[in-house]
Amino acid sequence: MSDFMNPDRIAIGSDNPQAAALVSDLHAGIDAPVVVMDVRSEEMVKLASNALLATTLDNERPRAELARQGTGTSVLSRAGRDR
């Protein structure tokens, strides 16, 4: 729920300006930039964002495990602070 209420951005894909405005209004209580684009572009943004997140997590798991074994600190929590 926290991720939903605190997103980096809200990406809305629509070819209909009225529908995009309606969806944007549904997110009015969430403090994040709203980016409206065509459906294809938004799909690409979603796929790229998910791929980047998966790659980041896969790359950090071995380092986080080594850190837990050695110092008890999580590398992921330190390295992942930049958005």
C-alpha positions as YAML, in Angstrom:
chain: A
units: angstrom
residues:
- id: 1
  name: MET
  ca: [0.00, 0.00, 0.00]
- id: 2
  name: SER
  ca: [2.87, 2.36, 0.76]
- id: 3
  name: ASP
  ca: [4.28, 2.02, -2.77]
- id: 4
  name: PHE
  ca: [0.84, 2.80, -4.20]
- id: 5
  name: MET
  ca: [0.44, 5.93, -2.10]
- id: 6
  name: ASN
  ca: [4.03, 7.13, -2.67]
- id: 7
  name: PRO
  ca: [4.93, 6.45, -6.31]
- id: 8
  name: ASP
  ca: [7.80, 8.09, -8.19]
- id: 9
  name: ARG
  ca: [5.32, 9.02, -10.89]
- id: 10
  name: ILE
  ca: [1.87, 8.20, -12.20]
- id: 11
  name: ALA
  ca: [1.97, 7.25, -15.88]
- id: 12
  name: ILE
  ca: [-1.36, 7.33, -17.70]
- id: 13
  name: GLY
  ca: [-1.70, 5.91, -21.18]
- id: 14
  name: SER
  ca: [-4.72, 7.06, -23.15]
- id: 15
  name: ASP
  ca: [-5.64, 8.19, -26.62]
- id: 16
  name: ASN
  ca: [-8.69, 9.95, -25.18]
- id: 17
  name: PRO
  ca: [-7.96, 13.25, -23.36]
- id: 18
  name: GLN
  ca: [-11.21, 13.10, -21.36]
- id: 19
  name: ALA
  ca: [-10.45, 9.57, -20.14]
- id: 20
  name: ALA
  ca: [-6.89, 10.60, -19.22]
- id: 21
  name: ALA
  ca: [-8.24, 13.56, -17.23]
- id: 22
  name: LEU
  ca: [-10.69, 11.28, -15.40]
- id: 23
  name: VAL
  ca: [-7.95, 8.79, -14.47]
- id: 24
  name: SER
  ca: [-5.70, 11.66, -13.42]
- id: 25
  name: ASP
  ca: [-8.46, 12.98, -11.14]
- id: 26
  name: LEU
  ca: [-8.71, 9.54, -9.50]
- id: 27
  name: HIS
  ca: [-5.09, 9.96, -8.38]
- id: 28
  name: ALA
  ca: [-5.56, 13.53, -7.11]
- id: 29
  name: GLY
  ca: [-4.72, 12.66, -3.48]
- id: 30
  name: ILE
  ca: [-1.35, 11.15, -4.36]
- id: 31
  name: ASP
  ca: [1.67, 13.45, -4.34]
- id: 32
  name: ALA
  ca: [3.49, 12.43, -7.52]
- id: 33
  name: PRO
  ca: [3.94, 13.87, -10.98]
- id: 34
  name: VAL
  ca: [1.29, 12.70, -13.44]
- id: 35
  name: VAL
  ca: [2.58, 11.92, -16.92]
- id: 36
  name: VAL
  ca: [-0.01, 11.46, -19.67]
- id: 37
  name: MET
  ca: [0.99, 9.85, -22.94]
- id: 38
  name: ASP
  ca: [-0.41, 7.61, -25.65]
- id: 39
  name: VAL
  ca: [-1.12, 3.98, -24.78]
- id: 40
  name: ARG
  ca: [1.89, 2.51, -26.61]
- id: 41
  name: SER
  ca: [4.34, 4.90, -24.97]
- id: 42
  name: GLU
  ca: [2.94, 4.19, -21.52]
- id: 43
  name: GLU
  ca: [3.24, 0.44, -22.12]
- id: 44
  name: MET
  ca: [6.91, 0.93, -23.03]
- id: 45
  name: VAL
  ca: [7.48, 3.04, -19.90]
- id: 46
  name: LYS
  ca: [5.89, 0.30, -17.76]
- id: 47
  name: LEU
  ca: [7.95, -2.47, -19.38]
- id: 48
  name: ALA
  ca: [11.20, -0.49, -19.10]
- id: 49
  name: SER
  ca: [10.53, 0.42, -15.46]
- id: 50
  name: ASN
  ca: [9.75, -3.19, -14.52]
- id: 51
  name: ALA
  ca: [12.86, -4.45, -16.36]
- id: 52
  name: LEU
  ca: [15.05, -1.90, -14.58]
- id: 53
  name: LEU
  ca: [13.63, -2.85, -11.18]
- id: 54
  name: ALA
  ca: [14.09, -6.58, -11.83]
- id: 55
  name: THR
  ca: [17.66, -6.04, -13.02]
- id: 56
  name: THR
  ca: [18.50, -3.91, -10.00]
- id: 57
  name: LEU
  ca: [17.13, -6.48, -7.56]
- id: 58
  name: ASP
  ca: [18.84, -9.41, -9.31]
- id: 59
  name: ASN
  ca: [22.17, -7.58, -9.27]
- id: 60
  name: GLU
  ca: [21.93, -6.63, -5.61]
- id: 61
  name: ARG
  ca: [20.88, -9.96, -4.09]
- id: 62
  name: PRO
  ca: [24.38, -11.53, -4.06]
- id: 63
  name: ARG
  ca: [25.94, -8.36, -2.63]
- id: 64
  name: ALA
  ca: [23.25, -8.07, 0.01]
- id: 65
  name: GLU
  ca: [23.85, -11.69, 1.06]
- id: 66
  name: LEU
  ca: [27.60, -11.08, 1.35]
- id: 67
  name: ALA
  ca: [26.97, -7.96, 3.42]
- id: 68
  name: ARG
  ca: [24.61, -9.85, 5.74]
- id: 69
  name: GLN
  ca: [27.24, -12.54, 6.26]
- id: 70
  name: GLY
  ca: [30.00, -10.03, 6.95]
- id: 71
  name: THR
  ca: [28.68, -6.88, 8.53]
- id: 72
  name: GLY
  ca: [24.96, -7.35, 8.98]
- id: 73
  name: THR
  ca: [24.14, -4.28, 6.91]
- id: 74
  name: SER
  ca: [22.10, -4.40, 3.76]
- id: 75
  name: VAL
  ca: [23.90, -3.15, 0.68]
- id: 76
  name: LEU
  ca: [20.57, -2.82, -1.12]
- id: 77
  name: SER
  ca: [19.22, -0.37, 1.45]
- id: 78
  name: ARG
  ca: [22.31, 1.82, 1.04]
- id: 79
  name: ALA
  ca: [22.77, 1.56, -2.73]
- id: 80
  name: GLY
  ca: [19.09, 1.85, -3.54]
- id: 81
  name: ARG
  ca: [18.56, 5.23, -1.92]
- id: 82
  name: ASP
  ca: [18.80, 7.12, -5.19]
- id: 83
  name: ARG
  ca: [15.63, 6.98, -7.22]
...
